[in-house]
């Protein structure tokens, strides 16, 4: 230890925080990748829409002329939002880990 024990302790704490943040960042990236992966889709998300949007959604899904999967489009958008807001994705990851224990 150097001449300044307090300074050394602060340096050690700062280094620990940096390591924790780096580990957390890597874990969050893996969480986002898993969120967007091709694994089993066992959870659902529901949200209200107006009747016009519901009719459009139904027709979009039924159309043979349009090659689009609205469910995949919503999942892709959520992945983009997770990448744009990693702090929220990290919070979700931590909650997921706690609930999965």
SULWO-V678640 format. One record per residue. N is the residue number from 1. RES is the residue in one letter. D_FIRST is the distance of its C-alpha to the first C-alpha in whole Angstrom. Layout:
BEGIN
n->(N | N)
res->(RES | RES)
d_first->(D_FIRST | D_FIRST)
END
This chain:
BEGIN
n->(1 | 2 | 3 | 4 | 5 | 6 | 7 | 8 | 9 | 10 | 11 | 12 | 13 | 14 | 15 | 16 | 17 | 18 | 19 | 20 | 21 | 22 | 23 | 24 | 25 | 26 | 27 | 28 | 29 | 30 | 31 | 32 | 33 | 34 | 35 | 36 | 37 | 38 | 39 | 40 | 41 | 42 | 43 | 44 | 45 | 46 | 47 | 48 | 49 | 50 | 51 | 52 | 53 | 54 | 55 | 56 | 57 | 58 | 59 | 60 | 61 | 62 | 63 | 64 | 65 | 66 | 67 | 68 | 69 | 70 | 71 | 72 | 73 | 74 | 75 | 76 | 77 | 78 | 79 | 80 | 81 | 82 | 83 | 84 | 85 | 86 | 87 | 88 | 89 | 90 | 91 | 92 | 93 | 94 | 95 | 96 | 97 | 98 | 99 | 100 | 101)
res->(X | X | X | X | X | X | X | X | X | X | X | X | X | X | X | X | X | X | X | X | X | X | X | X | X | X | X | X | X | X | X | X | X | X | X | X | X | X | X | X | X | X | X | X | X | X | X | X | X | X | X | X | X | X | X | X | X | X | X | X | X | X | X | X | X | X | X | X | X | X | X | X | X | X | X | X | X | X | X | X | X | X | X | X | X | X | X | X | X | X | X | X | X | X | X | X | X | X | X | X | X)
d_first->(0 | 4 | 7 | 8 | 7 | 10 | 10 | 7 | 9 | 12 | 11 | 11 | 14 | 16 | 15 | 17 | 20 | 20 | 21 | 23 | 25 | 25 | 26 | 29 | 30 | 31 | 32 | 35 | 36 | 37 | 38 | 41 | 42 | 43 | 44 | 47 | 47 | 50 | 50 | 52 | 53 | 53 | 52 | 54 | 54 | 57 | 58 | 61 | 63 | 66 | 69 | 70 | 66 | 67 | 70 | 69 | 66 | 69 | 71 | 68 | 67 | 71 | 71 | 72 | 72 | 68 | 65 | 63 | 61 | 60 | 58 | 56 | 56 | 54 | 51 | 51 | 51 | 48 | 46 | 46 | 45 | 42 | 41 | 42 | 40 | 37 | 35 | 39 | 39 | 35 | 36 | 39 | 37 | 35 | 38 | 40 | 37 | 37 | 41 | 41 | 39)
END
